[in-house]
Amino acid sequence: MKLAIVGNGAIGNLLALKCHNQQQEFCLVTRTQQAFTLVATDIFKHIHNIQIQPLEINQLNKADIIILPVKAYQIADSVAELKPHLRAEQTLVLLHNGMGVIEAVKALLPNNPIIAATTSHAAYKPNATTLFETGLGICHLGYIARGQNSPPQRCNNTNRDALLTSLLAPCCWHANIEQALWDKLAINAVINPLTALHQIKNGQLAQPQYHSIIEDICLETANVMTACGFSAEPSILVDRVKHVIETTSVNYSSMYQDITHKRQSEILFINGYICQQAQILGINVPANQNLLKCITALEAHY
C-alpha cells in the first residue's frame, strides 16, 4: 500500500521516520517541491538520513492512505485543497490535536473512508530538515466514516488497518473514537495552555502552585464531557494529566512551541472547543475561558 503524508511538521516528519525504519513506501506532500535530506534522530539516538522527494499534489490519487498530521485550524482548508485530486476509495487519517473539524471534513468528503486519530508520540523539529523523536506514546484511532466502497474492499481495509497499526504503534482502535478524542482533549486543555502561558516544560506543572488550576480545568472539562454524553470523572482526569506531566516532563508542549515561535496555536480547538460546548449546554467554565482569553491575547500581539 502506498502512503502519503501531508505536511512536514514535527509529526509529519516523525511519520516519515517511522516509514523509513519499517521500509514502508511513502511520500511527503509539502508546500515546496524541493528535494531535501531529513536528518532524523530516533528515540534511541540513532541518526537517519532520509531522502525526501516531495510529491506533487496532482499525483496524490496514487496513494492508498493519506495522513494529515497538521494543525486543527489547517485541516478543513487542507482537505478542500486536496479534494480535487482524491479518489473516493482513498482513506484519510486526520491526526491532530483538538476537536471541532470532523463534521467539516465529512461534508467535504462524504464518500471516503475517514479515520480520526490522536497520538501522544512526541517530536521536536528545530528546522525544516531536522527532527528529534523526543517521546514514545500511544496512538488512538477510529473510523468516523466508512466510505461508500468499504464493504467490497474488506481485504484492503484489513491491510490498511494493519499498516496503520504497525506504523503508529502502539495503537488502540476504538469503535467510539470520540471518547478517546475527548480524553486526549482533557489532557491537552491543561498542559498546552499552562505551559505556553508560563513558558515552562511539561514537568514543571508538577509544582504545587499549579495543583489548584489543574483541578479546576479538569472539573470543568469533566462536567462538559458528561453533559455531552461521554464518560468523565474529575479525579481520573487529574490523575491522567499528572501521569502525562510525569512521563513527558522534559518536553515542551506544542502550544508552548507555537507561542514561543509566534505561530497560531490550536487554542480554539482545545479550550475553545470546551468553552463552545459549555455555552451550548449552559455550563460555567471560567478556568477554560480564562486560558482561552490569555492565549488569544498573546497571539494578538505577535
N, C-alpha and C positions, 0 to 999 in steps of 0.2 A: 504494500500500500504506500502511496505517495502522500507525504505530509507537508503542508505549507504553514509557516509561522509568519503572522502579520506583525511587523514591527520588531525592532531590535533594541527594545528597552532591556532592563535587567532580567526580567523573567523570560522575555523572548530569547535573549542570548543564552540564558540558562537552559532553555529547551533545546537550543542548538547544540549545546554541550552534551546534553543527555542523548540526543540523537547521534551525535558523533561517537560517543562512548559505546552505544549499542549498535553501531553500524546500521542505523536506520536512515533510509533515504529521506532527505528533507530539503526544503528551500526556504529562504527568507524573502519576504516582500518588504522592501524598505522605500523610503521617500526618494532616496538617490539610487541610481543604478550602478554605482561604482563598486567594483570588487574590493574586498579587504580581507585581511587576516585577523580573525578573532583570537586574541590571546586569553585563554580561559584557564583559571586556576580552580580546580575542584576542591571539595571539602577535605581531601587527603593531601592537599598542597601539591598535587601533580599538575604540571603546566601542559596545556594542549594548544597547539597552533592549528586553528580550523580555517580552512579556505572557504570564504563566502562569496558566491556569485549571485547577487540578488535576482529574484525572479520578477519579470515584468508583469504588471497586474493583468494584462490581457492574456497571459499564459496560466492564470490561476485555475482555469477549468480543468487542467491536467491533474490537479491534486484530488485525492480522495477525502482527506481530512484537512480542515483549515482551522488553526488555533489562533484566537485573537487575545494575546496577553497584553492588552493595552489598558489605559486608564478608563474608568467608568464613563467619564464625560466624552470619551472618544468613540465609544462602542457604536452608537447609533449612526453617527456620520461615517464611520469606517465601513459598516455593513452596507449603508446606502451607496457608498463609492464602489464596493466590491460587487454589489448585486448584478450589474450588467454582465459580469464575467463569470457568473456561477451557474452550475447545473443543479437541478432540483435534488439529485441524489447525493450531492456533496454534503458532508457533515460539518457543521460549525461548532467549535468549542469556545464558549465565552469564559475567559479566565481573567477575572478582575476582582478588585475589592469593591465592597458596597453593593447596594441594591437599587432597583428602580429603572432598569433598562430592558428587562426581559420582554415585556409586552411590546415595546417598540421594535425589537428585533423580530419577534414572532409575526408582527404585522408586515414587516418588510419582506420576510422570507417564510410565507405560510406553508410552503411545500417541502422545505428542507428539514432533515433531522438536526436538532439543535441540542447541545449539551451545555449545561451550566456547571462551572467548576470553580472551586476556590482552593488555594494552596497556602500552606504555611512554610514552604520551602523559601529560603532567603538568599538573595544575591545582591552584590554591590557592583555598580557599573561606574567607575571613575571617569571613563571617557568612552567614545563611540566604539573603540576596538578592544577594550579590556574588560574582563569580567572576573569577579571573585565569588565563588559559591561560599556563602557565609553561614548557612544553617540548614539542617535537614528537617523536614516536616512531613506532613501528610496532605494528600490531595483528596478532596471530596467532590464527587461527580454525580450527575443525574440528568436524565432526559427531561427537557421542558417541552419538546416537540419531537414526535417520532418520524415525521415526514411521510409524504404520500407513497413513497416507494419502499417503506420498511418491510411489510410482510413478505414480498417476493425476494427480498435481499437479506434473508435471515443469516446466511453463511457469512456474507460480507459484514453484517452487523456484529457477529461474533468476533471476527478478525479485527474489526475496528475497535471494539471494546477491549480486546486483549492487548492490542497495540498501545492504547492509551493507558491501560493499567500498568504495562511494563515501563512505558516512558515516564509516567508521573508517579511511580511507586515511592512509598507505599500509598495505595489508593483505597478508598471506600466508596462503593457505589450505593446510591440512595434511590428508593422508589419515590420518596418525597424530598427532593433536594432543597426545597425552600426552608425546611427546618435547619439543615446544615448551613445554609447561607445566613440565616438569622443568627445561628450560634457563632459563626465567624464574625458577623457584623457586630455582635455584642462585645467581642474582644477588641475589634478594631476601634469601636466607639470610645474605648478607654485609652488604649495605648497610643494610637495615632495622634489624636489632638493634644493629649497631655505632653507627650514627648516633643511635639512640634512647638507648643507654646512655651515650654520651659527649657527647650533646647538641651535635652538630655538623652542619654541612651536608655533603652528599654529597662535595663536592670535597675536604674536609679529610681524607678517608680515604686520599688520595694521599700523606700524610705518612709518612715512613719507619717510625714506631713501629707502624703498622698492617699493614705488609707481611707479617709472620710469621703473624698471626692470620688474615689473608685467605687465605693459602696453606693454612693448616690446615683452615679451613672448606671450601675448595674441594676439597681432597684427600678429606676425609670424605664430602662430597656426591657426588663422582665415584665413590667406592667403592660407595656405596649405589645410585646410578643404574645402574652397571654390573651390580651384583648383581640389580637389578630388570629387567635386560634392555634398558637404554637406553644410547645412546652417550654417553660422557663421558671427557674427558681432563683431569686436574687443571690442566695448564698452559694449556689452551684456556679453561677456566672462569675462571682467574685473569685471562687477557687480556680476556675479556668483561667481567668485573667492573671492571677498570681502565678499559675503554672507557666504561662507563656512568658511573663516577665522574667521568671527564673531561667527558663530554657533558652531565651533569646537575649540574655542580659547584656551581651556585648554589642548587640545590633542597634542600628539606627532605624527607626520606622520609616516607611515610605513617605509619610506625611512630613516627618522631620526633614527628610531629604528634599522634598518638594519646597517647603518653606525656606530652607537654607539656601537653595539654588533659585529662589524666587520664581517657582513654577506654580501653575494652578494645581491645587490639591483636589482630593476626592471628598472633601468635607460634605458637600451637598448630597452625596450618595451614601454617606455613613451617618453621622449625627444628623445631617439634614433630612435624611430619609426617615429616621426615627421621629424627628420633630414633625414631619409631614403626616406620618401615620397617626401620631399623637393628636394632632389638630383635628383630623377627621374623626377620631374616636372620643374627643373631648377629655384627653388626659394631660395633666400638667407635667412637663418635663423641663424644669428650669435649668438643671445642670447641662443637659444636652443643648438647650437653646443658647446658653452662655458660651459653650465651646464653639458652636456654630458661628455665633456673633464674633468671637475673638479671632477665629481663624480667617473668616471672611474679611475682617478689618485688617489683618496682616496682609492679605492678598491685595487689598485695595491700595496699599501703599507701595507696591512694587514700582 
